[in-house]
Amino acid sequence: MSGLCKTKIDLLEILWRVDKPISVRELAKKADLKARSVNMHLINMRRSGHVATAGSGLYVITDLGKKAIGLPEIDAEKARKILSPVSLEKAFKFYRGINEPLGVFSDSLKDFVEKIKEIDIKSIEFHALRGDFELWIHFLGDIELAKRFRTIRELNLSGEELRSEIYSALKSRYEYLEKKSLGASQ
């Protein structure tokens, strides 16, 4: 894998799951470790490029850190492929329930981000519970976002809280892929 110890891998997994800058204290609490130990690991992982600082005392996982926990690397070409529109046959079709199509579809990640903001919440709950979003995103080629959707599904959220989590993950990932597609490094 990456040559990192289990504790460092666990810390990277937490940083990935949180998906926002986090303090040493918060990370220590989530990892059930002493802050001093977590700080030592973060210093070492910052030197090795697995984490970066994001403001005063806040840490985020880097692309190298993501690679260390088994997530595939995304280059400009891969980002462009993920962002490309698909045919109508391969587009995501929204349903309210079984045999209850809404007549709404998304043919790209950009379109999907926009549709999630407005689509009937019952449709979001239906598809999230079944794992449909993560399957379609995986089909587009974005293993990391599919994994993030699985993590969201496992939180058993509903209503607007579920929409908010999904939208936040989608918007953040879309913006990241847009930058990557233009050749930006992070």
trRosetta pair geometry for C-beta under 8 A, 3 or more apart (Angstrom, degrees):
i j d omega theta_ij theta_ji phi_ij phi_ji
1 4 7.6 -77 107 35 109 82
1 9 7.7 22 128 -102 147 134
1 68 7.0 73 152 -167 95 58
1 70 6.9 -50 -140 -66 105 88
2 9 7.4 149 48 -89 123 100
2 67 7.2 127 -95 113 121 80
2 68 3.7 36 -87 -137 167 83
2 69 7.9 -28 -14 -47 143 37
4 8 4.1 -108 175 88 115 130
4 9 5.4 144 99 -54 114 81
4 12 7.5 59 112 -12 163 137
4 45 7.7 41 -127 -100 132 102
4 50 7.2 74 -84 -89 146 163
4 68 5.6 41 4 -171 137 131
5 8 5.1 94 58 9 74 102
5 9 7.2 -138 100 -4 38 90
6 9 5.5 -56 -147 38 33 113
6 10 6.2 37 154 -22 68 105
7 10 5.6 -53 -148 35 30 113
7 11 6.4 31 153 -19 64 105
7 31 7.8 74 -160 -178 80 134
7 33 7.3 89 -152 -89 114 153
7 37 7.8 -78 -179 155 147 114
7 41 6.1 -119 124 -100 110 148
8 11 5.6 -52 -148 36 33 112
8 12 6.4 35 152 -19 65 104
8 41 5.4 -166 -94 -163 79 115
8 44 7.5 -79 -102 90 129 118
8 45 6.0 160 -150 -72 111 121
8 50 7.3 46 174 104 114 164
8 68 7.9 -54 128 149 105 145
9 12 5.7 -54 -149 36 31 112
9 13 6.4 37 150 -23 64 103
9 68 6.8 -139 -108 141 77 103
9 69 6.2 137 -157 -99 81 83
10 13 5.6 -51 -150 32 32 114
10 14 6.6 32 152 -18 64 103
10 31 6.1 111 129 -135 113 107
11 14 5.7 -52 -151 35 34 111
11 15 6.4 35 151 -18 65 105
11 27 6.5 48 -147 176 94 121
11 31 5.9 -8 -92 -89 74 147
11 38 6.7 154 -113 -139 131 88
11 41 5.7 144 -7 124 165 141
11 42 7.3 -131 165 -71 149 77
11 45 7.4 -151 95 -21 131 160
12 15 5.6 -52 -147 37 34 113
12 16 6.3 35 153 -20 66 104
12 45 7.4 -167 -71 -146 99 152
12 50 6.3 -68 -95 167 123 118
12 51 7.4 -138 -102 -63 81 99
12 61 5.7 96 -154 -116 76 120
12 65 4.8 -162 -138 -175 116 101
12 66 7.9 -168 175 -76 114 32
12 68 5.9 -62 -177 87 175 117
12 69 5.0 -164 116 -50 121 121
13 16 5.7 -55 -150 36 30 112
13 17 6.3 29 153 -19 65 107
13 69 5.6 154 -77 -133 72 143
14 17 5.7 -54 -145 37 32 110
14 18 6.2 31 157 -20 66 107
14 22 7.9 -95 133 70 99 165
14 27 6.2 126 112 -145 136 82
14 30 5.1 135 -155 117 136 129
14 31 5.8 -93 -31 -68 161 92
15 18 5.9 -54 -144 36 28 110
15 22 6.6 -146 -116 33 72 126
15 27 7.1 4 -72 -117 83 121
15 51 6.6 -116 -123 -110 172 111
15 59 6.6 -69 -117 118 127 100
15 60 6.4 139 -176 -157 114 33
15 61 4.0 136 118 -46 121 101
15 65 6.9 -30 84 151 137 147
16 19 6.9 19 172 -67 37 71
16 61 5.1 -12 -69 13 70 164
16 65 7.5 -167 -61 127 99 107
16 66 6.5 118 -103 -105 121 78
16 69 6.2 -117 -22 59 152 159
16 71 7.5 168 -135 -26 146 142
17 151 6.0 -162 -132 -157 89 151
18 22 5.2 10 132 -49 163 137
18 30 7.4 -86 -65 -76 121 175
19 148 7.2 65 -71 -131 144 125
19 169 7.1 -12 166 -107 172 79
19 172 6.7 102 170 113 120 165
20 60 7.5 -80 160 -103 19 102
21 54 3.9 -127 -97 82 126 127
21 55 6.0 67 172 31 165 113
21 58 3.6 39 169 161 116 128
21 59 6.6 138 -152 56 71 23
21 60 5.3 -58 -92 -56 66 99
22 26 4.8 -118 -173 86 96 126
22 27 5.2 114 124 -58 121 93
22 30 7.9 -27 180 7 150 141
22 58 6.3 126 50 -153 17 80
22 59 6.1 -43 64 59 71 77
22 60 7.6 121 15 -80 76 56
23 26 4.7 95 55 8 82 101
23 27 6.8 -149 93 -4 42 89
23 57 5.4 18 -129 135 90 102
23 58 5.8 -52 -76 -96 59 65
23 59 7.7 113 -119 12 16 84
24 27 5.8 -61 -147 41 28 111
24 28 6.1 32 154 -23 66 108
24 35 5.3 84 135 -160 104 93
24 38 5.4 150 -165 104 83 115
24 39 5.0 24 -147 -79 144 85
24 42 6.4 -113 -104 7 96 156
24 57 6.5 -80 -2 -174 96 93
24 59 7.3 76 -68 -4 64 122
25 28 5.7 -53 -146 33 27 113
25 29 6.5 28 154 -20 61 105
25 35 5.4 -9 -97 -108 59 128
26 29 5.7 -55 -152 34 31 112
26 30 6.4 26 153 -14 66 107
27 30 5.8 -57 -147 40 32 108
27 31 6.0 17 158 -7 67 114
27 38 5.4 158 103 -175 107 144
27 42 7.5 97 84 -66 160 129
27 59 6.9 -10 -43 53 149 123
28 31 6.0 -66 -141 48 26 102
28 33 5.2 -106 -148 77 73 76
28 34 6.3 -38 -158 140 127 15
28 35 4.2 -83 -39 -86 167 60
28 37 7.5 119 -122 60 106 85
28 38 4.3 -131 -81 -2 87 149
29 32 7.5 22 -178 -73 29 42
31 38 6.3 141 51 -93 142 120
33 37 5.0 -104 166 79 114 125
33 38 5.3 131 94 -53 121 97
34 37 4.6 89 65 5 88 104
34 38 7.1 -163 92 -5 45 86
35 38 5.6 -57 -146 40 34 111
35 39 6.1 41 154 -25 68 106
36 39 5.7 -52 -149 33 28 115
36 40 6.7 31 152 -20 61 103
37 40 5.8 -53 -154 31 32 112
37 41 6.6 28 151 -14 65 105
38 41 5.7 -56 -150 39 34 110
38 42 6.2 34 152 -20 68 108
39 42 5.7 -55 -145 37 30 112
39 43 6.4 35 155 -23 64 103
40 43 5.9 -51 -151 30 29 112
40 44 6.7 24 153 -13 62 106
41 44 5.8 -59 -152 40 32 109
41 45 6.1 23 154 -13 69 111
42 45 5.7 -58 -138 44 31 106
42 46 6.0 38 157 -27 66 103
42 51 5.9 -63 -148 72 76 154
42 59 5.6 -94 -147 -88 128 160
43 46 5.8 -52 -148 30 27 112
43 47 6.7 27 152 -18 60 104
44 47 5.8 -55 -154 34 32 112
44 48 6.4 18 153 -8 66 110
45 48 5.6 -57 -140 46 37 105
45 49 7.9 -92 171 56 57 25
45 50 4.0 -71 -168 64 96 114
45 51 4.5 56 118 10 113 105
45 65 7.0 59 179 -97 120 111
46 49 7.7 49 -179 -68 28 22
46 50 7.6 -83 -65 54 25 70
46 51 5.3 -56 -78 78 66 90
46 52 6.8 113 -131 -104 84 31
46 53 6.8 27 -126 -37 132 86
46 59 7.6 -102 -75 -124 107 113
48 64 7.6 -151 130 127 81 140
49 52 8.0 7 -153 -65 50 86
49 62 6.0 -88 164 71 68 157
49 64 4.7 42 121 44 101 159
49 65 7.8 -150 124 -40 59 79
50 61 7.2 -39 160 -146 69 71
50 62 6.1 -172 -178 40 20 104
50 64 5.4 -104 -96 104 51 101
50 65 3.9 100 -175 -84 71 86
50 68 5.8 -7 -126 0 117 151
51 59 5.0 7 173 -172 128 112
51 60 6.6 156 -159 79 78 36
51 61 5.9 -53 -105 -106 74 41
51 62 6.1 -170 -106 -9 16 93
51 65 5.7 69 -65 -70 58 146
52 59 7.2 150 78 -152 35 65
52 60 5.6 -22 62 63 84 88
52 62 5.2 93 -19 -67 103 107
53 57 7.8 12 -147 -46 108 7
53 58 6.6 104 -166 73 68 58
53 59 6.1 -49 -106 -96 50 61
53 60 7.9 101 -158 18 8 80
54 58 4.7 -66 73 104 79 109
54 59 6.8 128 17 -127 89 10
54 60 4.7 51 -22 -12 132 115
55 58 4.5 23 66 32 97 124
61 65 4.0 -136 -164 99 86 140
61 66 5.9 107 141 -55 120 76
62 65 4.7 106 48 4 66 102
62 66 7.2 -121 102 -3 40 86
62 186 6.9 -46 -147 -120 84 136
63 66 5.5 -50 -149 34 35 114
63 67 6.4 39 150 -22 65 102
63 73 6.6 64 176 -128 111 82
63 74 7.6 -120 -133 39 117 81
63 185 7.9 -114 2 168 145 72
63 186 6.3 -130 -21 -102 111 93
64 67 5.5 -50 -150 33 34 114
64 68 6.5 40 149 -25 63 103
65 68 5.5 -50 -151 30 34 116
65 69 6.9 16 156 -6 65 103
66 69 6.2 -66 -153 43 33 98
66 71 4.2 -57 169 61 93 127
66 73 7.9 132 94 -92 109 54
66 144 6.9 -1 -167 -111 131 134
67 70 7.8 81 -178 -46 32 9
67 71 6.5 -89 -81 66 32 72
67 72 7.8 33 -110 -148 73 16
67 73 5.8 11 -89 -66 113 89
71 143 6.7 177 -148 99 72 108
71 144 4.9 54 -157 -91 124 102
71 147 7.2 -116 -104 29 103 153
72 78 7.9 -139 129 -172 117 160
72 143 5.5 82 16 41 112 133
72 144 7.2 -128 45 -38 75 95
73 78 7.8 126 110 30 65 158
74 78 5.0 -135 -147 92 63 125
74 79 5.4 83 168 -63 109 88
74 82 7.6 -31 -139 -4 120 143
74 144 7.6 -74 -40 7 124 135
74 177 7.0 -82 168 -110 149 77
74 180 5.4 1 124 -172 110 162
75 78 5.2 92 48 13 67 103
75 79 7.0 -126 99 -7 32 93
75 180 7.1 173 171 178 17 107
76 79 5.7 -57 -147 36 29 113
76 80 6.4 29 155 -19 64 105
76 180 5.9 -164 -96 155 50 67
76 181 5.6 99 -157 -145 70 28
76 182 7.0 -126 -130 55 111 13
76 183 4.8 -5 -83 -81 140 59
77 80 5.8 -54 -150 35 30 110
77 81 6.5 32 151 -21 64 105
78 81 5.6 -53 -150 34 33 114
78 82 6.5 33 153 -19 66 104
78 141 6.8 -147 -167 143 85 131
78 180 7.8 -43 74 140 85 130
79 82 5.8 -54 -149 36 31 110
79 83 6.2 21 155 -12 65 113
79 177 4.5 173 -153 -162 97 76
79 178 7.6 -155 167 -50 124 13
79 180 3.7 166 -69 101 157 110
79 181 4.0 -135 112 -66 115 73
80 83 5.8 -64 -145 45 30 107
80 84 6.4 49 153 -46 65 97
80 181 4.6 118 -69 -137 72 104
81 84 5.7 -39 -152 5 30 119
81 141 5.7 -5 115 51 110 163
82 109 6.4 26 145 -27 84 143
82 140 5.3 76 -148 145 69 102
82 141 4.9 -124 -88 74 83 105
82 142 4.9 82 -141 -57 133 100
82 177 5.7 -99 85 -147 126 143
83 108 6.7 34 178 -171 51 107
83 109 5.6 -78 -118 37 55 121
83 110 6.8 51 -159 -30 89 99
83 174 7.8 106 -109 -144 100 74
83 177 5.5 165 -59 136 109 125
83 178 7.1 110 -100 -82 149 60
83 181 5.8 -34 13 -70 147 150
84 108 6.9 -122 126 -120 23 105
85 107 4.7 31 -159 131 94 104
85 108 4.2 -58 -94 -63 67 112
85 111 7.6 60 -110 -6 95 128
86 90 4.0 -90 155 92 128 117
86 91 5.9 175 84 -72 100 59
86 107 5.4 -148 56 -167 67 75
86 108 7.0 163 6 -76 72 59
86 140 7.3 -113 -40 -103 131 85
87 90 5.1 77 58 19 79 99
87 91 7.1 -114 104 -30 39 85
87 107 7.5 -119 108 -143 6 114
88 91 5.3 -33 -145 1 36 123
88 105 7.0 71 -148 111 74 161
88 107 6.8 -45 -89 -94 48 122
90 107 7.8 83 83 -137 78 76
90 139 7.2 -160 -170 146 104 135
91 105 4.3 63 129 166 128 122
91 106 6.0 175 -172 79 94 37
91 107 4.2 -48 -105 -89 113 71
92 105 6.2 159 80 -159 49 71
92 106 4.6 -4 53 53 104 94
92 107 7.9 -157 21 -71 69 31
92 112 6.3 57 36 -102 141 111
92 132 7.7 119 -149 149 106 104
92 133 7.8 39 -141 -114 146 57
92 136 4.7 45 -90 -154 111 163
93 101 6.4 -30 162 -136 115 108
93 104 7.6 135 -156 82 54 48
93 105 4.9 -29 -97 -100 61 97
94 101 7.4 108 89 -158 53 64
94 102 4.6 -29 102 39 101 126
94 104 4.5 -13 41 76 124 99
94 105 6.8 -159 3 -86 80 41
94 106 7.7 70 -37 -10 101 92
94 115 7.1 -152 -45 162 139 133
94 119 5.6 -127 -143 -144 158 138
94 120 7.8 137 157 38 129 92
94 123 4.8 29 -178 -174 106 141
94 127 7.2 -71 -131 -43 68 140
95 98 7.2 49 155 -87 144 21
95 99 7.9 78 -154 33 129 12
95 100 5.5 106 -174 77 88 70
95 101 5.3 -55 -103 -98 80 47
95 102 6.4 -172 -110 -10 23 85
95 123 6.3 159 84 -132 34 91
95 126 6.1 -104 94 115 87 147
95 127 7.2 131 50 -63 82 95
96 100 4.2 -71 58 123 93 124
96 101 7.9 139 8 -146 78 2
96 102 5.8 111 -37 -64 88 96
96 120 5.9 -13 -104 91 98 146
96 122 5.0 29 -156 106 85 117
96 123 5.2 -61 -96 -75 51 81
96 126 6.4 132 171 -16 26 154
97 100 4.2 44 53 27 76 134
97 122 7.2 -41 -45 153 88 113
97 126 5.6 -139 -89 -112 49 141
102 119 7.2 98 109 -150 172 99
102 120 6.5 -168 -106 16 141 122
102 123 5.9 -20 -35 -90 143 143
104 115 6.4 151 159 -148 121 126
104 119 6.4 -175 100 -111 155 104
106 111 4.3 169 -150 109 85 104
106 112 4.0 99 163 -79 158 70
106 115 5.0 -122 -72 10 116 147
107 111 5.8 39 45 39 62 156
108 111 4.6 95 54 9 81 102
108 112 6.8 -137 97 -9 42 89
109 112 5.3 -52 -146 34 33 118
109 113 6.6 42 153 -26 65 98
109 137 7.8 74 -104 -122 100 84
109 140 6.5 114 -59 -178 102 163
109 142 7.5 73 -91 -16 138 149
109 170 7.4 -173 -174 -161 87 93
109 173 7.7 -100 -175 108 134 104
109 174 5.6 177 138 -104 112 97
109 177 7.0 20 95 64 160 155
110 113 5.9 -49 -156 26 31 113
110 114 7.0 24 150 -11 61 105
110 174 6.4 120 -93 -151 58 130
111 114 5.8 -59 -155 39 36 110
111 115 6.1 32 152 -20 70 109
112 115 5.8 -55 -141 38 31 109
112 116 6.3 38 158 -28 64 104
112 170 6.5 -132 114 -151 99 136
113 116 6.2 -54 -153 26 25 113
113 117 7.5 30 150 -24 56 100
113 167 7.2 96 -157 -145 69 69
113 170 4.7 176 -104 140 81 119
113 171 5.7 112 -150 -82 122 64
113 174 5.2 -25 -61 -38 146 158
114 117 6.1 -53 -167 20 37 114
114 118 7.4 -4 155 8 66 109
115 118 6.4 -82 -156 50 37 92
115 119 5.3 41 161 -42 81 113
116 119 6.2 -41 -119 19 26 113
116 124 6.9 87 -147 -101 79 118
116 163 6.7 162 167 -155 88 82
116 166 5.7 -137 -164 117 139 113
116 167 5.1 179 118 -88 123 82
116 170 6.0 125 24 25 158 163
117 163 7.8 104 -120 176 31 115
117 167 6.1 87 -80 -118 69 132
119 123 5.1 -85 155 71 113 134
119 124 6.2 131 94 -49 111 93
120 123 4.5 92 73 -3 90 105
120 124 7.5 -164 97 -5 51 82
121 124 5.4 -50 -152 35 43 113
121 125 6.3 43 151 -18 71 103
121 159 6.0 16 -180 -138 142 44
121 160 6.8 -56 -112 -65 137 58
121 162 7.6 113 -160 65 94 111
121 163 6.1 -75 -116 -49 90 126
122 125 5.7 -52 -146 39 32 111
122 126 6.2 39 152 -24 64 107
123 126 5.6 -51 -145 34 30 115
123 127 6.3 18 161 -8 65 109
124 127 6.3 -63 -145 44 26 101
124 128 5.8 24 160 -20 65 114
124 162 6.0 151 131 113 119 116
124 163 5.4 29 148 -85 175 83
124 166 6.6 -159 -159 29 119 158
125 128 5.9 -56 -136 39 25 110
125 129 6.1 27 164 -21 62 111
125 158 5.7 34 -112 -139 119 82
125 159 7.6 22 -69 -48 121 35
125 162 6.3 96 -87 76 73 163
126 129 6.3 -64 -155 33 20 109
126 130 6.7 3 158 -5 59 115
126 132 7.9 6 119 13 74 137
127 130 6.0 -67 -147 45 31 104
127 132 4.0 -83 -157 56 85 125
127 133 5.5 92 140 -39 111 87
128 131 7.8 36 180 -69 30 28
128 132 7.6 -67 -53 40 21 85
128 133 6.1 1 -94 3 59 126
128 149 7.6 -136 -131 -174 79 95
128 152 7.1 -79 -152 114 117 106
128 153 5.5 -175 174 -102 82 86
128 157 7.9 -56 145 69 155 85
128 162 6.0 -138 17 -177 174 129
128 166 6.9 -106 -91 -71 124 136
129 153 7.1 150 -103 -148 25 102
131 134 5.2 -51 -169 43 76 112
131 135 5.9 81 132 -28 86 101
131 149 7.8 117 -146 126 61 111
131 150 7.1 24 -129 -102 100 79
131 153 6.2 18 -90 -107 70 170
132 135 5.7 -59 -149 35 32 112
132 136 6.4 26 159 -15 68 106
133 136 6.1 -61 -151 38 29 105
133 137 6.1 24 156 -15 66 111
133 149 4.9 -147 105 -158 110 147
133 166 7.0 -74 -156 -140 171 125
134 137 5.7 -55 -141 42 32 111
134 138 6.1 38 155 -24 65 106
134 146 4.3 96 -165 -159 79 75
134 147 7.6 104 -144 -54 118 19
134 149 3.9 -169 -76 88 90 125
134 150 5.1 66 -106 -54 160 78
134 153 7.0 -72 -23 -18 129 135
135 138 5.7 -53 -148 35 28 113
135 139 6.5 34 150 -22 62 104
135 146 7.5 96 -62 -138 17 116
136 139 5.3 -49 -152 32 35 117
136 140 6.7 38 148 -21 64 99
137 140 5.5 -48 -154 31 36 114
137 142 5.2 -63 171 68 90 105
137 145 4.9 -113 175 103 138 108
137 146 4.4 -180 93 -76 107 78
137 149 6.1 140 26 -7 148 144
138 141 7.7 70 177 -62 33 12
138 142 7.2 -104 -93 66 30 56
138 143 6.3 52 -124 -101 78 55
138 146 4.0 59 -64 -96 84 158
142 145 4.1 12 134 28 124 112
142 146 6.1 147 99 -20 72 87
142 173 7.0 88 -176 171 146 136
142 177 7.6 -55 -102 -81 129 139
143 146 5.6 -58 -148 38 32 115
143 147 6.3 33 154 -21 66 105
144 147 5.7 -54 -150 35 30 111
144 148 6.5 31 150 -20 64 104
144 173 7.4 174 102 -127 105 123
145 148 5.3 -50 -147 35 37 115
145 149 6.5 41 151 -21 66 100
145 169 6.8 133 -146 154 84 105
145 170 7.5 72 -155 -103 126 55
145 173 4.8 77 -93 -152 116 167
146 149 5.7 -51 -152 33 32 112
146 150 6.7 36 148 -20 63 101
147 150 5.5 -49 -152 31 36 114
147 151 6.6 40 148 -20 64 102
148 151 5.5 -50 -152 33 36 115
148 152 6.5 37 148 -19 65 102
148 169 5.0 171 138 -157 131 133
148 173 7.3 -169 40 -59 156 135
149 152 5.5 -50 -148 36 36 113
149 153 6.3 41 151 -23 66 102
149 166 7.2 45 -119 -122 87 88
149 169 6.9 165 -73 115 65 154
150 153 5.5 -50 -148 33 33 114
150 154 6.4 33 153 -20 64 106
151 154 5.8 -56 -151 35 30 112
151 155 7.1 40 148 -29 60 98
152 155 5.7 -48 -162 17 38 117
152 157 6.9 -53 179 23 80 122
152 162 7.5 111 165 -148 109 72
152 165 5.0 157 -138 134 119 126
152 166 6.1 130 155 -77 163 70
152 169 6.4 -102 -50 -20 139 153
153 156 7.8 39 163 -65 44 43
155 165 7.1 -140 58 -147 151 173
157 161 4.8 -127 -168 110 116 104
157 162 4.0 163 112 -79 104 78
157 165 5.9 110 46 10 166 143
158 161 6.8 43 65 54 38 102
158 162 5.4 -6 -127 -25 13 127
159 162 6.1 122 56 15 35 97
159 163 7.3 -70 136 0 39 99
160 163 5.2 -49 -144 38 43 115
160 164 6.0 49 154 -25 69 103
161 164 5.7 -52 -148 34 28 115
161 165 6.6 29 154 -17 62 104
162 165 5.9 -56 -150 35 31 109
162 166 6.3 24 156 -13 66 110
163 166 5.9 -62 -148 42 28 108
163 167 5.9 26 158 -18 67 113
164 167 5.8 -55 -139 39 25 110
164 168 6.1 27 160 -21 62 109
165 168 5.9 -56 -146 36 25 112
165 169 6.4 23 157 -15 62 108
166 169 5.9 -58 -150 38 29 109
166 170 6.1 27 155 -18 65 111
167 170 5.7 -58 -144 40 29 111
167 171 5.9 26 161 -19 67 110
168 171 6.1 -54 -139 37 25 108
168 172 6.2 23 161 -16 61 112
169 172 6.1 -60 -146 40 24 110
169 173 6.1 18 160 -13 63 114
170 173 6.0 -64 -146 41 24 106
170 174 6.0 26 158 -22 65 110
171 174 5.7 -53 -143 35 27 112
171 175 6.4 26 158 -17 62 107
172 175 6.0 -59 -152 36 26 109
172 176 6.4 27 151 -19 63 108
173 176 5.5 -54 -148 36 34 115
173 177 6.2 31 155 -17 68 107
174 177 5.9 -57 -147 39 29 108
174 178 6.3 36 152 -25 64 105
175 178 5.6 -48 -147 30 31 116
175 179 6.7 31 154 -16 62 102
176 179 6.0 -58 -157 36 30 109
176 180 6.3 27 149 -17 66 110
177 180 5.4 -53 -143 40 35 114
177 181 6.0 42 155 -28 67 103
178 181 5.8 -52 -148 30 27 113
178 182 7.0 18 154 -11 59 106
179 182 6.0 -67 -160 39 32 106
179 184 3.9 -56 169 53 91 140
179 186 7.8 -16 123 110 138 21
180 183 7.7 71 -178 -56 34 9
180 184 6.2 -86 -79 60 32 82
